[in-house]
């Protein structure tokens, strides 16, 4: 009902199951599992989507992706850098303890502290002041007019529960860490975690004391990660599961031909892109010693022009992806359509750029690619490796699980990689700040895996965050995008569709 899986699973099934009177168990699957039940441990869609049915934010997203009240009933700006949020009264955590301002302040410190991977959602916040038990003042470092949108993926945890169970900091399961919040959850949301078996299944039950209006007939929801595409589709066709995400594009015709199944598809805000290390003096896993070819814009441009995006769209993405020249999707606030133009695919021009940069014979480079995260991600990486071979670049592809992939990107221990980004605020500032800005304080550039840096882009991003005039703000964002394009800071590829098949009634 609430976050991505809620919309794709709980909410989407409401239209299928809503016509029935009997209570229902929903069984749904994804190609990967959430790494933890801790909503601050990992900034990744599956984890945030699953835990978003259990935990809640101050603000939420409506059916039309508009900003809506959640744990805060209303908010207003009382000074250029101060926002007053009035908190919802009568809300209780699943263990029965009341929700108060203390929980919000605790969750802020936890989300920006050691071990947290969601610092980007609170990066603009300087401090939170308690007004009373159900009111807070959020103070930002600079004027930040999209704060209500930005905090919609920052989930509030119970201060007393975390303290009682020694879970005041997130534990990184990727490094072997674990604490009470890794397998258990205690939120204020419409569903509660009944049981958790990592990699096997997670069972959710209804929170009978939820403050909101229930718009479904689900009594239990069972989530099962099924990594193999064929196995996942077979489970759907056989009726073992009711829905799955994502549906492999090659299996769409098969599922569409089944009268008991329905394929639902819509545009996604996530942009798939390539990142390049632009900071190290020498690339990792490369035969070029003492130099980093990616520091030369001619090399970055050569890589861009060597990629046949139309071949990727038609052959790998089955014609459903949308090639892009920007790092955000068209439905994102601040999108600049006049800049949404890709460099032309031109192998000969790419070869000349490589030669002009001093690499006429190319070079060797490692490429990190997740194999359980995006639609057809491994196939895309393999195709790009083959395309780059035409300009003399030998790509050593490392396809790995997201548990291994993300720490390398966040830690900037990659030379060349494929990733994706969805602006949680549905605003271009989010991508500029988190992915394209120079890594720095307050989670700036936290997901800029190649450490791309341009002071002008940083300046424009700060100004856009504070600008109230839409025309001026969009002009700043457009200029920042142009700076990034001219630098070839990243190589945008495409937006993918969301494709999932719920069983029809």
SULVEN-V313073 format. One record per residue. N is the residue number from 1. RES is the residue in one letter. PHI is phi in degrees with one decimal (none if undefined). NEAR is the number of other C-alpha atoms within 8 Angstrom. D_CENTER is the distance of its C-alpha to the mean C-alpha in whole Angstrom. Layout:
n:N res:RES phi:PHI near:NEAR d_center:D_CENTER
n:N res:RES phi:PHI near:NEAR d_center:D_CENTER
//
This chain:
n:1 res:X phi:none near:10 d_center:18
n:2 res:X phi:-113.5 near:11 d_center:16
n:3 res:X phi:-79.2 near:12 d_center:12
n:4 res:X phi:-59.8 near:8 d_center:10
n:5 res:X phi:-66.3 near:12 d_center:13
n:6 res:X phi:-67.0 near:15 d_center:15
n:7 res:X phi:-69.8 near:11 d_center:15
n:8 res:X phi:-81.7 near:11 d_center:15
n:9 res:X phi:-109.3 near:12 d_center:18
n:10 res:X phi:-58.3 near:13 d_center:20
n:11 res:X phi:-69.8 near:12 d_center:20
n:12 res:X phi:-64.4 near:12 d_center:20
n:13 res:X phi:-74.6 near:11 d_center:23
n:14 res:X phi:-59.1 near:11 d_center:25
n:15 res:X phi:-71.7 near:8 d_center:26
n:16 res:X phi:-85.0 near:11 d_center:27
n:17 res:X phi:-95.5 near:11 d_center:29
n:18 res:X phi:-63.0 near:10 d_center:29
n:19 res:X phi:-80.5 near:6 d_center:33
n:20 res:X phi:-94.3 near:5 d_center:34
n:21 res:X phi:-94.0 near:6 d_center:36
n:22 res:X phi:-68.7 near:5 d_center:35
n:23 res:X phi:-66.0 near:7 d_center:32
n:24 res:X phi:-137.4 near:9 d_center:30
n:25 res:X phi:-102.8 near:9 d_center:28
n:26 res:X phi:-100.5 near:11 d_center:24
n:27 res:X phi:-117.0 near:12 d_center:23
n:28 res:X phi:-136.8 near:13 d_center:20
n:29 res:X phi:-140.6 near:13 d_center:18
n:30 res:X phi:-138.2 near:13 d_center:15
n:31 res:X phi:-71.7 near:14 d_center:16
n:32 res:X phi:-137.8 near:11 d_center:14
n:33 res:X phi:-100.1 near:11 d_center:15
n:34 res:X phi:-68.3 near:9 d_center:13
n:35 res:X phi:-75.5 near:10 d_center:14
n:36 res:X phi:-163.7 near:13 d_center:16
n:37 res:X phi:-96.3 near:12 d_center:16
n:38 res:X phi:-84.0 near:13 d_center:16
n:39 res:X phi:-72.4 near:12 d_center:13
n:40 res:X phi:-105.7 near:13 d_center:13
n:41 res:X phi:-75.9 near:13 d_center:13
n:42 res:X phi:-147.1 near:13 d_center:10
n:43 res:X phi:-90.3 near:9 d_center:7
n:44 res:X phi:-143.0 near:6 d_center:5
n:45 res:X phi:-58.2 near:7 d_center:5
n:46 res:X phi:-63.9 near:10 d_center:9
n:47 res:X phi:-63.4 near:15 d_center:10
n:48 res:X phi:-66.5 near:13 d_center:9
n:49 res:X phi:-72.0 near:12 d_center:10
n:50 res:X phi:-65.1 near:12 d_center:13
n:51 res:X phi:-69.7 near:11 d_center:14
n:52 res:X phi:-70.1 near:14 d_center:13
n:53 res:X phi:-89.2 near:15 d_center:16
n:54 res:X phi:-110.5 near:15 d_center:18
n:55 res:X phi:-103.1 near:14 d_center:17
n:56 res:X phi:-133.8 near:15 d_center:17
n:57 res:X phi:-110.3 near:13 d_center:16
n:58 res:X phi:-65.1 near:14 d_center:19
n:59 res:X phi:-121.7 near:14 d_center:17
n:60 res:X phi:-134.0 near:13 d_center:16
n:61 res:X phi:-124.8 near:12 d_center:15
n:62 res:X phi:-82.7 near:8 d_center:18
n:63 res:X phi:-63.3 near:5 d_center:19
n:64 res:X phi:-102.4 near:5 d_center:19
n:65 res:X phi:65.3 near:6 d_center:15
n:66 res:X phi:-80.0 near:7 d_center:18
n:67 res:X phi:-75.1 near:11 d_center:18
n:68 res:X phi:-127.8 near:8 d_center:20
n:69 res:X phi:-66.0 near:10 d_center:22
n:70 res:X phi:-133.7 near:11 d_center:21
n:71 res:X phi:-77.0 near:10 d_center:22
n:72 res:X phi:-105.0 near:12 d_center:23
n:73 res:X phi:-86.1 near:10 d_center:26
n:74 res:X phi:-163.2 near:8 d_center:26
n:75 res:X phi:-157.2 near:10 d_center:26
n:76 res:X phi:-157.1 near:7 d_center:27
n:77 res:X phi:-88.3 near:9 d_center:28
n:78 res:X phi:-100.2 near:7 d_center:31
n:79 res:X phi:-158.3 near:6 d_center:31
n:80 res:X phi:-51.7 near:8 d_center:29
n:81 res:X phi:-120.2 near:11 d_center:27
n:82 res:X phi:-131.0 near:11 d_center:27
n:83 res:X phi:-120.9 near:12 d_center:26
n:84 res:X phi:-96.1 near:12 d_center:28
n:85 res:X phi:-112.8 near:13 d_center:26
n:86 res:X phi:-92.3 near:11 d_center:28
n:87 res:X phi:-92.7 near:14 d_center:27
n:88 res:X phi:-68.8 near:10 d_center:27
n:89 res:X phi:-91.6 near:6 d_center:31
n:90 res:X phi:80.9 near:7 d_center:31
n:91 res:X phi:-84.5 near:10 d_center:28
n:92 res:X phi:-125.5 near:12 d_center:28
n:93 res:X phi:-73.0 near:12 d_center:26
n:94 res:X phi:-61.0 near:10 d_center:27
n:95 res:X phi:-87.2 near:6 d_center:29
n:96 res:X phi:95.6 near:6 d_center:31
n:97 res:X phi:-77.6 near:7 d_center:31
n:98 res:X phi:-73.4 near:8 d_center:30
n:99 res:X phi:-86.5 near:12 d_center:27
n:100 res:X phi:-139.6 near:9 d_center:28
n:101 res:X phi:-60.0 near:13 d_center:27
n:102 res:X phi:-60.8 near:9 d_center:28
n:103 res:X phi:-68.6 near:12 d_center:25
n:104 res:X phi:-66.6 near:10 d_center:23
n:105 res:X phi:-64.1 near:11 d_center:24
n:106 res:X phi:-60.7 near:10 d_center:24
n:107 res:X phi:-66.7 near:13 d_center:20
n:108 res:X phi:-64.5 near:10 d_center:20
n:109 res:X phi:-63.9 near:8 d_center:22
n:110 res:X phi:-68.6 near:13 d_center:20
n:111 res:X phi:-70.4 near:13 d_center:16
n:112 res:X phi:-100.6 near:11 d_center:18
n:113 res:X phi:-94.6 near:9 d_center:20
n:114 res:X phi:-60.5 near:7 d_center:20
n:115 res:X phi:90.2 near:9 d_center:18
n:116 res:X phi:-80.7 near:14 d_center:15
n:117 res:X phi:-111.0 near:10 d_center:12
n:118 res:X phi:-115.5 near:13 d_center:10
n:119 res:X phi:-60.4 near:12 d_center:13
n:120 res:X phi:-61.1 near:12 d_center:11
n:121 res:X phi:-78.2 near:10 d_center:12
n:122 res:X phi:-121.7 near:14 d_center:15
n:123 res:X phi:-62.4 near:11 d_center:16
n:124 res:X phi:-82.8 near:12 d_center:18
n:125 res:X phi:-88.3 near:10 d_center:20
n:126 res:X phi:-86.7 near:9 d_center:24
n:127 res:X phi:-162.2 near:7 d_center:25
n:128 res:X phi:-123.6 near:11 d_center:25
n:129 res:X phi:-106.6 near:9 d_center:29
n:130 res:X phi:-81.8 near:11 d_center:30
n:131 res:X phi:-88.5 near:8 d_center:33
n:132 res:X phi:-157.1 near:7 d_center:34
n:133 res:X phi:-61.5 near:8 d_center:32
n:134 res:X phi:-132.7 near:11 d_center:30
n:135 res:X phi:-154.6 near:12 d_center:29
n:136 res:X phi:-137.9 near:14 d_center:28
n:137 res:X phi:-112.8 near:12 d_center:27
n:138 res:X phi:-96.4 near:13 d_center:24
n:139 res:X phi:-104.2 near:12 d_center:25
n:140 res:X phi:-98.5 near:12 d_center:23
n:141 res:X phi:-63.5 near:8 d_center:24
n:142 res:X phi:-127.1 near:8 d_center:25
n:143 res:X phi:-53.5 near:9 d_center:25
n:144 res:X phi:-142.4 near:12 d_center:21
n:145 res:X phi:-79.6 near:9 d_center:22
n:146 res:X phi:-104.3 near:8 d_center:18
n:147 res:X phi:-55.6 near:8 d_center:18
n:148 res:X phi:-57.1 near:10 d_center:18
n:149 res:X phi:-73.3 near:11 d_center:15
n:150 res:X phi:-67.9 near:12 d_center:13
n:151 res:X phi:-84.3 near:13 d_center:14
n:152 res:X phi:-70.7 near:15 d_center:13
n:153 res:X phi:-115.5 near:10 d_center:10
n:154 res:X phi:-100.3 near:13 d_center:13
n:155 res:X phi:-90.5 near:13 d_center:15
n:156 res:X phi:-96.5 near:12 d_center:18
n:157 res:X phi:-109.6 near:12 d_center:20
n:158 res:X phi:-79.5 near:12 d_center:24
n:159 res:X phi:-61.8 near:11 d_center:26
n:160 res:X phi:-67.2 near:6 d_center:29
n:161 res:X phi:-65.9 near:8 d_center:27
n:162 res:X phi:-65.4 near:12 d_center:25
n:163 res:X phi:-66.8 near:9 d_center:28
n:164 res:X phi:-62.2 near:7 d_center:31
n:165 res:X phi:-108.2 near:7 d_center:29
n:166 res:X phi:54.5 near:8 d_center:28
n:167 res:X phi:-126.2 near:11 d_center:24
n:168 res:X phi:-75.3 near:8 d_center:24
n:169 res:X phi:-128.4 near:9 d_center:21
n:170 res:X phi:-66.8 near:14 d_center:18
n:171 res:X phi:-106.7 near:10 d_center:20
n:172 res:X phi:-86.4 near:10 d_center:18
n:173 res:X phi:-67.2 near:10 d_center:19
n:174 res:X phi:-68.4 near:8 d_center:18
n:175 res:X phi:-107.5 near:5 d_center:21
n:176 res:X phi:86.0 near:6 d_center:23
n:177 res:X phi:-80.9 near:8 d_center:22
n:178 res:X phi:-163.5 near:9 d_center:23
n:179 res:X phi:-144.3 near:10 d_center:24
n:180 res:X phi:-60.3 near:9 d_center:25
n:181 res:X phi:-81.3 near:13 d_center:21
n:182 res:X phi:-69.1 near:12 d_center:20
n:183 res:X phi:-109.1 near:12 d_center:22
n:184 res:X phi:-125.3 near:11 d_center:22
n:185 res:X phi:-148.0 near:11 d_center:21
n:186 res:X phi:-148.2 near:13 d_center:23
n:187 res:X phi:-108.7 near:13 d_center:21
n:188 res:X phi:-115.0 near:13 d_center:22
n:189 res:X phi:-76.7 near:12 d_center:21
n:190 res:X phi:-72.8 near:11 d_center:22
n:191 res:X phi:-127.0 near:10 d_center:22
n:192 res:X phi:-117.9 near:15 d_center:23
n:193 res:X phi:-81.6 near:12 d_center:22
n:194 res:X phi:-86.1 near:8 d_center:26
n:195 res:X phi:-155.3 near:8 d_center:25
n:196 res:X phi:-141.4 near:10 d_center:23
n:197 res:X phi:-124.1 near:8 d_center:23
n:198 res:X phi:-53.4 near:11 d_center:21
n:199 res:X phi:79.4 near:8 d_center:20
n:200 res:X phi:-117.3 near:7 d_center:23
n:201 res:X phi:-169.6 near:11 d_center:22
n:202 res:X phi:-129.8 near:13 d_center:21
n:203 res:X phi:-109.6 near:12 d_center:23
n:204 res:X phi:-113.3 near:12 d_center:23
n:205 res:X phi:-122.6 near:11 d_center:26
n:206 res:X phi:-75.1 near:10 d_center:26
n:207 res:X phi:-83.6 near:10 d_center:26
n:208 res:X phi:-69.0 near:5 d_center:30
n:209 res:X phi:-106.7 near:5 d_center:30
n:210 res:X phi:-61.7 near:10 d_center:27
n:211 res:X phi:-74.7 near:6 d_center:27
n:212 res:X phi:-87.5 near:5 d_center:26
n:213 res:X phi:-87.5 near:4 d_center:27
n:214 res:X phi:-80.8 near:4 d_center:27
n:215 res:X phi:-124.8 near:5 d_center:26
n:216 res:X phi:-151.1 near:9 d_center:26
n:217 res:X phi:-119.0 near:11 d_center:29
n:218 res:X phi:-79.3 near:11 d_center:27
n:219 res:X phi:-104.8 near:9 d_center:28
n:220 res:X phi:-150.4 near:11 d_center:26
n:221 res:X phi:-129.1 near:12 d_center:23
n:222 res:X phi:-118.2 near:12 d_center:23
n:223 res:X phi:-102.4 near:11 d_center:19
n:224 res:X phi:-128.6 near:13 d_center:20
n:225 res:X phi:-78.0 near:12 d_center:18
n:226 res:X phi:-129.3 near:11 d_center:20
n:227 res:X phi:-70.2 near:10 d_center:19
n:228 res:X phi:-78.8 near:7 d_center:22
n:229 res:X phi:-58.9 near:10 d_center:21
n:230 res:X phi:-62.9 near:6 d_center:25
n:231 res:X phi:-66.3 near:9 d_center:25
n:232 res:X phi:-65.8 near:13 d_center:23
n:233 res:X phi:-65.7 near:11 d_center:24
n:234 res:X phi:-62.6 near:8 d_center:28
n:235 res:X phi:-64.9 near:10 d_center:27
n:236 res:X phi:-68.9 near:13 d_center:26
n:237 res:X phi:-63.4 near:10 d_center:29
n:238 res:X phi:-79.5 near:7 d_center:31
n:239 res:X phi:91.1 near:7 d_center:30
n:240 res:X phi:-67.8 near:8 d_center:28
n:241 res:X phi:-127.5 near:12 d_center:25
n:242 res:X phi:-92.2 near:11 d_center:24
n:243 res:X phi:-159.2 near:13 d_center:21
n:244 res:X phi:-148.8 near:15 d_center:18
n:245 res:X phi:-150.3 near:11 d_center:15
n:246 res:X phi:-87.8 near:10 d_center:15
n:247 res:X phi:-89.3 near:12 d_center:18
n:248 res:X phi:-54.9 near:9 d_center:19
n:249 res:X phi:-60.2 near:9 d_center:21
n:250 res:X phi:-69.5 near:6 d_center:24
n:251 res:X phi:-100.3 near:9 d_center:25
n:252 res:X phi:-58.6 near:10 d_center:24
n:253 res:X phi:-59.0 near:7 d_center:28
n:254 res:X phi:-63.1 near:7 d_center:29
n:255 res:X phi:-69.7 near:12 d_center:27
n:256 res:X phi:-62.9 near:10 d_center:28
n:257 res:X phi:-78.4 near:6 d_center:32
n:258 res:X phi:-88.1 near:9 d_center:32
n:259 res:X phi:-65.1 near:6 d_center:33
n:260 res:X phi:-89.6 near:7 d_center:31
n:261 res:X phi:-122.1 near:12 d_center:28
n:262 res:X phi:-136.0 near:12 d_center:26
n:263 res:X phi:-93.7 near:11 d_center:23
n:264 res:X phi:-115.0 near:9 d_center:21
n:265 res:X phi:-138.6 near:8 d_center:19
n:266 res:X phi:-151.0 near:7 d_center:17
n:267 res:X phi:-64.2 near:8 d_center:15
n:268 res:X phi:-117.0 near:9 d_center:11
n:269 res:X phi:-78.9 near:13 d_center:9
n:270 res:X phi:-69.5 near:12 d_center:7
n:271 res:X phi:-108.2 near:15 d_center:10
n:272 res:X phi:-89.8 near:13 d_center:11
n:273 res:X phi:-147.7 near:13 d_center:13
n:274 res:X phi:-110.7 near:12 d_center:15
n:275 res:X phi:-115.4 near:13 d_center:16
n:276 res:X phi:-135.2 near:14 d_center:19
n:277 res:X phi:-66.7 near:16 d_center:21
n:278 res:X phi:-118.8 near:10 d_center:23
n:279 res:X phi:-118.4 near:8 d_center:24
n:280 res:X phi:-61.2 near:7 d_center:26
n:281 res:X phi:-76.3 near:7 d_center:30
n:282 res:X phi:-143.7 near:9 d_center:29
n:283 res:X phi:-71.2 near:14 d_center:27
n:284 res:X phi:-74.5 near:9 d_center:26
n:285 res:X phi:54.3 near:8 d_center:27
n:286 res:X phi:-129.9 near:10 d_center:29
n:287 res:X phi:-89.7 near:7 d_center:33
n:288 res:X phi:-90.5 near:10 d_center:33
n:289 res:X phi:-98.9 near:7 d_center:35
n:290 res:X phi:78.7 near:6 d_center:35
n:291 res:X phi:-140.7 near:8 d_center:32
n:292 res:X phi:-120.0 near:12 d_center:29
n:293 res:X phi:-56.9 near:7 d_center:29
n:294 res:X phi:-71.7 near:10 d_center:26
n:295 res:X phi:-73.8 near:9 d_center:27
n:296 res:X phi:-96.5 near:9 d_center:29
n:297 res:X phi:-60.9 near:9 d_center:27
n:298 res:X phi:-66.0 near:10 d_center:30
n:299 res:X phi:-69.0 near:13 d_center:28
n:300 res:X phi:-62.5 near:11 d_center:25
n:301 res:X phi:-67.1 near:11 d_center:26
n:302 res:X phi:-62.2 near:13 d_center:28
n:303 res:X phi:-59.8 near:10 d_center:25
n:304 res:X phi:-57.8 near:10 d_center:23
n:305 res:X phi:-76.9 near:14 d_center:27
n:306 res:X phi:-85.4 near:14 d_center:27
n:307 res:X phi:-93.1 near:10 d_center:24
n:308 res:X phi:-87.9 near:9 d_center:25
n:309 res:X phi:-66.1 near:9 d_center:23
n:310 res:X phi:-69.2 near:7 d_center:25
n:311 res:X phi:-64.8 near:8 d_center:26
n:312 res:X phi:-63.9 near:11 d_center:22
n:313 res:X phi:-64.3 near:14 d_center:22
n:314 res:X phi:-84.0 near:10 d_center:25
n:315 res:X phi:-90.2 near:8 d_center:25
n:316 res:X phi:-96.0 near:11 d_center:22
n:317 res:X phi:-92.7 near:11 d_center:20
n:318 res:X phi:53.6 near:10 d_center:23
n:319 res:X phi:79.2 near:8 d_center:23
n:320 res:X phi:-103.9 near:9 d_center:20
n:321 res:X phi:-85.8 near:11 d_center:18
n:322 res:X phi:-119.4 near:8 d_center:18
n:323 res:X phi:-56.6 near:10 d_center:19
n:324 res:X phi:-138.7 near:13 d_center:18
n:325 res:X phi:-106.3 near:11 d_center:19
n:326 res:X phi:-122.2 near:11 d_center:17
n:327 res:X phi:-90.3 near:9 d_center:13
n:328 res:X phi:-134.3 near:13 d_center:12
n:329 res:X phi:-87.8 near:13 d_center:13
n:330 res:X phi:-57.9 near:7 d_center:17
n:331 res:X phi:-82.6 near:7 d_center:16
n:332 res:X phi:-85.7 near:12 d_center:14
n:333 res:X phi:-59.4 near:7 d_center:17
n:334 res:X phi:92.9 near:11 d_center:18
n:335 res:X phi:-56.0 near:12 d_center:18
n:336 res:X phi:-111.2 near:8 d_center:21
n:337 res:X phi:-59.4 near:6 d_center:23
n:338 res:X phi:-68.7 near:5 d_center:25
n:339 res:X phi:-100.6 near:10 d_center:23
n:340 res:X phi:-81.0 near:9 d_center:21
n:341 res:X phi:-131.1 near:8 d_center:24
n:342 res:X phi:-86.0 near:6 d_center:23
n:343 res:X phi:-64.8 near:7 d_center:26
n:344 res:X phi:-68.3 near:5 d_center:28
n:345 res:X phi:-70.4 near:10 d_center:28
n:346 res:X phi:-156.3 near:8 d_center:31
n:347 res:X phi:-63.7 near:10 d_center:32
n:348 res:X phi:-66.3 near:6 d_center:35
n:349 res:X phi:-63.9 near:9 d_center:34
n:350 res:X phi:-64.9 near:14 d_center:31
n:351 res:X phi:-62.0 near:11 d_center:34
n:352 res:X phi:-64.7 near:9 d_center:36
n:353 res:X phi:-61.0 near:12 d_center:33
n:354 res:X phi:-62.6 near:15 d_center:33
n:355 res:X phi:-65.9 near:10 d_center:37
n:356 res:X phi:-61.5 near:9 d_center:37
n:357 res:X phi:-81.8 near:10 d_center:35
n:358 res:X phi:98.5 near:6 d_center:37
n:359 res:X phi:-127.7 near:9 d_center:35
n:360 res:X phi:-63.3 near:11 d_center:37
n:361 res:X phi:-101.6 near:8 d_center:37
n:362 res:X phi:75.1 near:10 d_center:33
n:363 res:X phi:-163.2 near:11 d_center:32
n:364 res:X phi:-106.9 near:12 d_center:30
n:365 res:X phi:-151.1 near:15 d_center:26
n:366 res:X phi:-84.0 near:14 d_center:24
n:367 res:X phi:-129.6 near:13 d_center:20
n:368 res:X phi:-95.2 near:14 d_center:18
n:369 res:X phi:-144.6 near:15 d_center:16
n:370 res:X phi:-72.5 near:15 d_center:14
n:371 res:X phi:-115.5 near:11 d_center:16
n:372 res:X phi:-141.2 near:11 d_center:14
n:373 res:X phi:-126.9 near:10 d_center:10
n:374 res:X phi:-110.6 near:8 d_center:11
n:375 res:X phi:-69.1 near:8 d_center:14
n:376 res:X phi:56.0 near:10 d_center:17
n:377 res:X phi:-61.9 near:12 d_center:15
n:378 res:X phi:-63.9 near:10 d_center:18
n:379 res:X phi:-64.7 near:8 d_center:20
n:380 res:X phi:-63.5 near:10 d_center:19
n:381 res:X phi:-64.1 near:11 d_center:19
n:382 res:X phi:-63.3 near:9 d_center:23
n:383 res:X phi:-66.2 near:9 d_center:24
n:384 res:X phi:-64.6 near:9 d_center:23
n:385 res:X phi:-59.5 near:11 d_center:25
n:386 res:X phi:-67.1 near:8 d_center:28
n:387 res:X phi:-67.2 near:11 d_center:27
n:388 res:X phi:-70.1 near:14 d_center:27
n:389 res:X phi:-61.4 near:10 d_center:30
n:390 res:X phi:-69.4 near:9 d_center:32
n:391 res:X phi:-110.9 near:13 d_center:32
n:392 res:X phi:87.8 near:10 d_center:33
n:393 res:X phi:-92.4 near:12 d_center:30
n:394 res:X phi:-95.2 near:11 d_center:30
n:395 res:X phi:-97.8 near:11 d_center:26
n:396 res:X phi:-94.6 near:8 d_center:26
n:397 res:X phi:-80.1 near:11 d_center:23
n:398 res:X phi:-115.8 near:8 d_center:21
n:399 res:X phi:-90.7 near:9 d_center:19
n:400 res:X phi:-146.7 near:11 d_center:18
n:401 res:X phi:-69.2 near:10 d_center:16
n:402 res:X phi:-63.0 near:10 d_center:12
n:403 res:X phi:-62.9 near:8 d_center:14
n:404 res:X phi:-92.1 near:9 d_center:16
n:405 res:X phi:-68.6 near:12 d_center:14
n:406 res:X phi:-62.6 near:8 d_center:11
n:407 res:X phi:-59.3 near:8 d_center:14
n:408 res:X phi:-68.8 near:10 d_center:16
n:409 res:X phi:-67.9 near:14 d_center:14
n:410 res:X phi:-64.5 near:11 d_center:13
n:411 res:X phi:-82.6 near:7 d_center:17
n:412 res:X phi:56.0 near:11 d_center:18
n:413 res:X phi:-111.1 near:9 d_center:20
n:414 res:X phi:-134.2 near:15 d_center:19
n:415 res:X phi:-98.8 near:14 d_center:21
n:416 res:X phi:-152.9 near:13 d_center:19
n:417 res:X phi:-154.9 near:12 d_center:16
n:418 res:X phi:-108.2 near:13 d_center:14
n:419 res:X phi:-146.9 near:10 d_center:10
n:420 res:X phi:-141.4 near:9 d_center:7
n:421 res:X phi:-143.5 near:8 d_center:5
n:422 res:X phi:-114.6 near:10 d_center:5
n:423 res:X phi:-66.5 near:13 d_center:7
n:424 res:X phi:-61.0 near:10 d_center:7
n:425 res:X phi:-83.3 near:10 d_center:11
n:426 res:X phi:58.8 near:12 d_center:11
n:427 res:X phi:-130.7 near:11 d_center:13
n:428 res:X phi:-61.9 near:13 d_center:14
n:429 res:X phi:-57.1 near:11 d_center:14
n:430 res:X phi:-60.8 near:13 d_center:11
n:431 res:X phi:-68.0 near:14 d_center:10
n:432 res:X phi:-60.5 near:11 d_center:14
n:433 res:X phi:-72.9 near:12 d_center:14
n:434 res:X phi:-83.7 near:14 d_center:11
n:435 res:X phi:-110.3 near:12 d_center:11
n:436 res:X phi:-110.0 near:13 d_center:15
n:437 res:X phi:-80.6 near:16 d_center:17
n:438 res:X phi:-61.5 near:13 d_center:19
n:439 res:X phi:-54.4 near:11 d_center:18
n:440 res:X phi:-163.5 near:8 d_center:20
n:441 res:X phi:-71.9 near:5 d_center:20
n:442 res:X phi:65.7 near:9 d_center:18
n:443 res:X phi:68.7 near:11 d_center:15
n:444 res:X phi:-62.3 near:13 d_center:16
n:445 res:X phi:64.5 near:14 d_center:14
n:446 res:X phi:-58.8 near:12 d_center:13
n:447 res:X phi:-111.4 near:8 d_center:10
n:448 res:X phi:-89.7 near:16 d_center:13
n:449 res:X phi:-65.2 near:15 d_center:14
n:450 res:X phi:-100.5 near:14 d_center:17
n:451 res:X phi:58.2 near:12 d_center:19
n:452 res:X phi:-56.8 near:12 d_center:19
n:453 res:X phi:-147.5 near:10 d_center:22
n:454 res:X phi:-147.5 near:8 d_center:23
n:455 res:X phi:-56.5 near:7 d_center:25
n:456 res:X phi:-67.2 near:8 d_center:25
n:457 res:X phi:-62.4 near:13 d_center:22
n:458 res:X phi:-60.2 near:11 d_center:21
n:459 res:X phi:-63.5 near:8 d_center:24
n:460 res:X phi:-65.8 near:12 d_center:23
n:461 res:X phi:-64.3 near:15 d_center:20
n:462 res:X phi:-62.2 near:8 d_center:22
n:463 res:X phi:-65.7 near:10 d_center:24
n:464 res:X phi:-65.0 near:12 d_center:22
n:465 res:X phi:-65.4 near:11 d_center:20
n:466 res:X phi:-103.7 near:10 d_center:24
n:467 res:X phi:-79.6 near:11 d_center:25
n:468 res:X phi:-94.2 near:6 d_center:26
n:469 res:X phi:-77.3 near:6 d_center:28
n:470 res:X phi:-60.5 near:7 d_center:25
n:471 res:X phi:-63.6 near:6 d_center:27
n:472 res:X phi:-64.6 near:8 d_center:27
n:473 res:X phi:-64.3 near:13 d_center:24
n:474 res:X phi:-63.5 near:12 d_center:23
n:475 res:X phi:-66.4 near:8 d_center:25
n:476 res:X phi:-64.4 near:12 d_center:24
n:477 res:X phi:-63.9 near:14 d_center:20
n:478 res:X phi:-62.3 near:12 d_center:22
n:479 res:X phi:-64.7 near:9 d_center:24
n:480 res:X phi:-63.1 near:13 d_center:21
n:481 res:X phi:-61.6 near:11 d_center:20
n:482 res:X phi:-65.8 near:9 d_center:23
n:483 res:X phi:-58.2 near:10 d_center:24
n:484 res:X phi:-64.5 near:12 d_center:21
n:485 res:X phi:-63.0 near:10 d_center:22
n:486 res:X phi:-63.2 near:7 d_center:25
n:487 res:X phi:-79.4 near:7 d_center:24
n:488 res:X phi:51.6 near:10 d_center:22
n:489 res:X phi:-60.3 near:12 d_center:19
n:490 res:X phi:-139.3 near:10 d_center:17
n:491 res:X phi:-114.9 near:9 d_center:18
n:492 res:X phi:-70.1 near:12 d_center:16
n:493 res:X phi:-111.3 near:12 d_center:16
n:494 res:X phi:-163.2 near:11 d_center:15
n:495 res:X phi:-101.2 near:15 d_center:13
n:496 res:X phi:-97.5 near:13 d_center:13
n:497 res:X phi:-85.9 near:10 d_center:14
n:498 res:X phi:-86.8 near:10 d_center:13
n:499 res:X phi:-128.6 near:11 d_center:17
n:500 res:X phi:-145.4 near:13 d_center:18
n:501 res:X phi:-115.1 near:13 d_center:21
n:502 res:X phi:-82.2 near:15 d_center:23
n:503 res:X phi:-67.3 near:11 d_center:26
n:504 res:X phi:-79.7 near:7 d_center:29
n:505 res:X phi:-80.5 near:5 d_center:31
//
